[in-house]
Amino acid sequence: MGQDLPISLLPELTAITQNAEFAVAQGGTTYRVKNENIITNRLWGSFISTVSQYVVSTTTAYSMSAATQTSGNGVIVSADTRFVVASAGTYNLQFSCQMESTGGGSTQTMDIWLAINGNNVANSNTQLAVNSNNGRNVAAWNFVEPLNAGDYMELKFRVSDVRLGFAYQGTQSSPTRPAIPSVIVTLTQV
């Protein structure tokens, strides 16, 4: 049989296949453990935008910005809008955004959808309506998608009126309240 090596000299396992099994010794007994019973260090990232976001065209698709990373492990933001994963896996992207109309006399609409690596994801669009004249709504939902290492997700949007966008609000008093990011994004491996 093979030579017994101390753990420090064994080759490092850098990727686990779907059907992998492992031998684990505990309390004098060796057990066979299947890959699906192992919890690994999942990747995640949390991001916010501390600026209001408005656009200049109703016929252009834009990407939501959440350029400030508040915490994370293996997920980063690139170009202020691309949420990039370091390892392959299935990921849950959750977001919320504070939509605001700064004026106008009729209902305004915004479409929000998901893109992966710059490509729109089929059947991911939702259209929301906001009352004009400083009306605010919150859009919040999530997408679960398989990704490869280096892939990125983006939240895309378009508006029917350039006075509709995402509002940032600083801290407030009486009582003291935290700031309201215009966009909040979390991306977690599931």
N, C-alpha and C positions, 0 to 999 in steps of 0.2 A: 504494500500500500504506500501512500504518499508519506512524506516527512511531516512530523508535527512541528508547526511553527508557532511562535508566540504571536498574539494578536497584532502587535506592532509591526510585524513583518509580513502580514497577509496583504494581498492586493486590495486596494480600496474599491468598493462598489460605487460607481458614479451614476448608474442608471438602473432602474428596476423594470424588468419586462412584466407584462400583464399577468403571466402565469407563474411568476417566480415563487419558489419555496425556500425556506431557510431552516437550518437546524439551530435551535436555541437550547442551551443547557440552563436549567434552573433547579436548585435544590437536589442535585444528584440525578435528575432525570433529563433526558434530551427529548425535546419536543419538535415536531414539524410545524412550522408556521407558514401559512399562505400569505401572499402579498396583500390581499384585500383586508387582512387583519392587522396590518401595520399602519400606524398613523405617522406620517412623515412631517417634517417642518414645512407646512403649507406657506405659499407665497401670498403677499397681500400688500396693498398700498392705499393710503387715504390722502385725498387732495381737495383743495378749496380754491376759490377765486375771491380775491379781496378788492376787486374792481367791478364796476357796472359794465355790462357788455351790450352795446347796440351796434347795428350794422348799417350799411349805406345802400343796400339794394334788396329789393323784394324778389329778384330773379336769380339769386346766387345762393348756393348751399354753403353754410359756414360751419365751423367746428367750435363747440363750447370749449372755453378755456378754464382750466383748473390748475394753474401753474405752480401753486404752492403746495409742496408735499408736507403733510403734517406728521406722517409716520409711514413705515413700510419695511418690507423684507422681500427683495427680489422683484418688486414692481416699481417702475419709475415713470415719471412724466417726461416726454420729449417734445420739443417745439410747443410747449404750453398746452397742447391738446391731445397728444398721443400717449395712451397708457400702455406701456411696454412691459411684457412679461419675460423673465429670464429663463424659465423652464416650461416645457410642454405640460399641458394639463387642461382641465375644465375649469373655467373661471366664471364668477358671478360679478358682473358690473352693476352697481347700484348707483343711482344719482338722485339728486333733488336740485331744483333751480327755482329761484324766486322770479317769476315772470312779472313784468310791470309794463303798463302802457303809460307813456308820458303825455298823451293827448290824442285827440281825434274824436269824431262824432259817431262812429259806428263800431260794432264788434270787430276785433282784429283776431287773426288766427296765426298760430305757429305750428309747424310740423317739426317733430323730433324723431330721429331714427338712429340706428347703429350702423357704423362702418367698421370693417376689419381690414387692416392693411390698405386703407384707402378705397375699399370696395363696399358699396352699400349692401347690407344684409337684407335679403328678401323678407317681406312681411314684417318688418320691424318698425314701421312708421306709425305714429299717433299724431292726430291733429287736435289742438286745444284752442278754445276760444276765450278771449279776455275782453271784458268790458273796457271801453276807452276811458280817457280822462283819469289817469292815475290809478286804475284798477290793478290789483295784484292777485296772482294765483300761484300755487306751487305745483310744479310737475315733478313727479317722483315715481320711478319704477325701476325694474332691473331686467338684465339680459343674462342668460347662462349660455356660454359658447365654449367649444373646444379650441384651444390655441396651441401653436407650436412655439418653441423657444424663439424669442425675438419678434413675435407677432405683436401688433398693437391694435387697440380698440379706440374708436373716436365716437363722440356723440355729435351728430350733425343736426342742423336746424335751418329752417327758412321762415321768414315772416311775411305777412300780407301787408304790413305797414312798418316803416323803419322806426316808428316811435314805440314799437314793441321790442323789448329785450329783457335782460336779466339785471336786476337791481341789487347792488351791495348797500348795506346799511351798517354804519359803525356802531360802537357800543352806545347804549342809551342809559338814562338815569331815571330815577323816581318811579319804580325801583331800578337799581342797576341791572342791566341785561347785557348779555354778550352780543358781539357783532353778528350780523346775518350775512354769510357769504352769498354771493350771487349764484354760485354753483358749488355743489359738494359732490365728489365722486369717490366711491370706494371700489376696489377691484380685489376680490379674494379668490383664492384657489379652493375648489370644493372637492 
